[in-house]
Amino acid sequence: MILKWHKFEFFDWIPTVIRLQSVKDDDWQIIRKSMLKTDLEFKYETLQNWLEKNKYSDKSKIQTQNYMQALRRSGLIE
């Protein structure tokens, strides 16, 4: 399965205060923690499901993009 991580790129730049407000959401933290120590396919599907569940809200886009960027910074994805 080819994972197209670029589909989680929505914004060129997210202001820090907006990003922090978005990622501090309690429901998002539960989802984020559920992805710890899981494979990339699980993470990808979880992010996709989160976007769909939240009807691609700006907040869910910020959350998933921020998570995807963290995976990129850690060297798990390109």
Secondary structure per residue as TSV (DSSP state, phi and psi in degrees):
chain	resnum	aa	ss	phi	psi
A	1	M	-	360.0	125.2
A	2	I	-	-90.4	122.5
A	3	L	-	-95.5	120.5
A	4	K	-	-98.2	82.8
A	5	W	G	-63.1	-24.9
A	6	H	G	-61.1	-19.5
A	7	K	G	-70.3	-7.8
A	8	F	G	-99.1	12.7
A	9	E	-	-100.6	110.3
A	10	F	-	-114.6	-30.8
A	11	F	-	-127.2	144.5
A	12	D	S	-73.0	-33.9
A	13	W	-	-152.8	137.3
A	14	I	-	-120.8	119.3
A	15	P	-	-55.7	140.2
A	16	T	H	-53.4	-45.7
A	17	V	H	-63.4	-38.6
A	18	I	H	-68.3	-43.4
A	19	R	H	-61.1	-46.3
A	20	L	H	-64.0	-40.9
A	21	Q	H	-62.3	-38.7
A	22	S	H	-70.1	-43.9
A	23	V	H	-78.8	-13.6
A	24	K	T	-82.4	-0.9
A	25	D	-	-60.4	129.9
A	26	D	H	-60.3	-43.7
A	27	D	H	-64.4	-39.5
A	28	W	H	-64.3	-39.3
A	29	Q	H	-62.7	-36.3
A	30	I	H	-63.9	-44.7
A	31	I	H	-64.0	-46.3
A	32	R	H	-58.3	-45.6
A	33	K	H	-67.2	-28.9
A	34	S	H	-67.3	-18.0
A	35	M	T	-91.1	-6.7
A	36	L	T	-60.4	135.5
A	37	K	T	57.1	35.9
A	38	T	-	-116.1	164.6
A	39	D	-	-77.6	167.3
A	40	L	H	-63.1	-34.5
A	41	E	H	-64.0	-40.7
A	42	F	H	-63.7	-44.5
A	43	K	H	-59.5	-45.9
A	44	Y	H	-60.1	-49.3
A	45	E	H	-64.5	-38.2
A	46	T	H	-64.5	-43.4
A	47	L	H	-63.3	-42.4
A	48	Q	H	-62.5	-44.7
A	49	N	H	-63.7	-37.5
A	50	W	H	-62.8	-44.6
A	51	L	H	-60.6	-45.6
A	52	E	H	-64.7	-44.4
A	53	K	H	-59.2	-35.9
A	54	N	T	-97.5	15.6
A	55	K	T	52.3	39.5
A	56	Y	T	53.2	39.8
A	57	S	-	-63.2	157.4
A	58	D	H	-57.9	-39.4
A	59	K	H	-61.4	-45.5
A	60	S	H	-67.8	-32.7
A	61	K	H	-65.7	-42.5
A	62	I	H	-62.6	-44.1
A	63	Q	H	-61.6	-48.9
A	64	T	H	-69.6	-38.1
A	65	Q	H	-64.5	-43.1
A	66	N	H	-61.5	-41.4
A	67	Y	H	-65.5	-45.4
A	68	M	H	-61.0	-39.9
A	69	Q	H	-66.1	-33.8
A	70	A	H	-66.2	-39.2
A	71	L	H	-63.4	-39.1
A	72	R	H	-66.0	-45.4
A	73	R	H	-62.6	-32.8
A	74	S	T	-81.8	-4.4
A	75	G	T	84.7	9.7
A	76	L	S	-78.1	-27.8
A	77	I	-	-134.8	164.1
A	78	E	-	-95.8	360.0
